[in-house]
Amino acid sequence: MGSVSVQLQWRWNQPPPSPSLSLPVTVTMTVMMQRCRCTLTKQGERFLTKLAANSDSGTHTFIRRFVNGSPKSVALSTLSHLLSPSSSFPHLSSLALPLYSCIAQACWFTWNPAIVADLAALLDQLGRSEEAEALVFEATSKLESRNRELALFYCKLLESHSKRGSQKGFDVAYCYLNQLLRSSSSVYIKRRAFEYMISGLCAMDRPREAEDLVEDLRGNGGGIDPSAFELKSIMYGYGRLGLFHDLQRVVDQMKRGGFEIDTVCANMVLSTYGTHGEHMEMVSWLKKMRSSGISFSVRTYNSVSNSCPMITRMMAELNELPLSIEELNVRLEGGEAMVVKELLDSCVILEEVMVWDSSEAKLDLHGCHLGSSYLIMLLWLKEMRRRLNDSNYGIPAEITVVCGLGKHSNVRGESPVKVLVKKMMVNMGSPLRIDRKNNGCLVAKGRAVKNWLC
């Protein structure tokens, strides 16, 4: 890519030139900022596997053949996977730039500043600062007269550095956005910069600085009041560090400010307690949610199940799984047992994931992690037995459990949830089988399921 060898105009330790800020906030954005999905297709996984085994001499030829012979979606999702901090091929991250260079030459390619930001952050982390700087210079040159898009590029660059924990790159992008925040006349640009700066500081484990920034702009004529987003980011930042007194202080501040403590906020609190193994605090929060009418969601189940080491081990092994809530309660101990019991004492989650009518009863496990899929399956089986024994409900013609095709798994097409559900159904002697028309589902006739469960 010719632009990578461009003469650099500024370095990471120097702030970039300030953009002109005279355009109105109604300027239409023309650059797509939505980042591509980083889950791998089967084709992308095969390519990366072969690439890892390929000799250095033929690497670039192999990459070019892959790009020329692949659909746009496959090439872009493969690149996005390499750019992701959670890539399953981190040893190939150095090849992200050659892959990007080949993709940039494709006839279908549209320049995307979000991908450029991710690539620049990766190169900076790999110690390839000149190539990273060249990419940033190319982006700023393209967007120099488009103020919103230039600001959003630096927002994405800051976010990309924060995800990689890159202090140097983060501080440069932060310095630029801070300058923009205090000098721009655009309300839109100021708000976007503010949001990304707060969330970025919290992702870098600097929630105290984020809170100071909020107070500074609120108290010194900055004209920016924090929204629920910024306060939740700060709250979560404290929780990630185990600073639960500060977390609760921010929660109280949100309440005083009239912000709703909703399911999203409660799930963030649960997640931080779970990360630190504070099961009794999780029990307390689940009780608060129930008493305050805050509904449980799939993410509530994800947060709880991810915090339970016994359930995590069960999901890894899938051997001798307890097949009822009662059996599971016997196996679990201590705080883990208490938090799971508190969660499963309510079946409200089924209102979100279950549909019941005369033609079909369907359980949809999309969005569920493996542990939460298991817990919801246990709840579902209990509720199905109750309803099928109650003449007021009738018997649906068909029973369906939607596990998904693994489109959002680390490798697209491999669904751990389907493996789990199939294992449970086989162990229980269930009539549910993989659907011939949709192998992401298990199906059975309603009458057969009633005879089995009841």
Helices and strands as residue ranges (DSSP letters): G 2-5, H 42-53, G 56-58, H 59-69, H 72-83, G 90-95, H 96-104, H 113-125, H 129-142, H 147-164, H 167-183, H 187-203, H 207-219, H 228-240, H 244-256, H 263-275, H 279-292, H 298-306, H 309-317, H 325-331, H 334-344, H 350-353, E 354-356, E 360-364, H 370-388, E 398-402, H 416-427, E 433-434, E 441-445, H 446-453
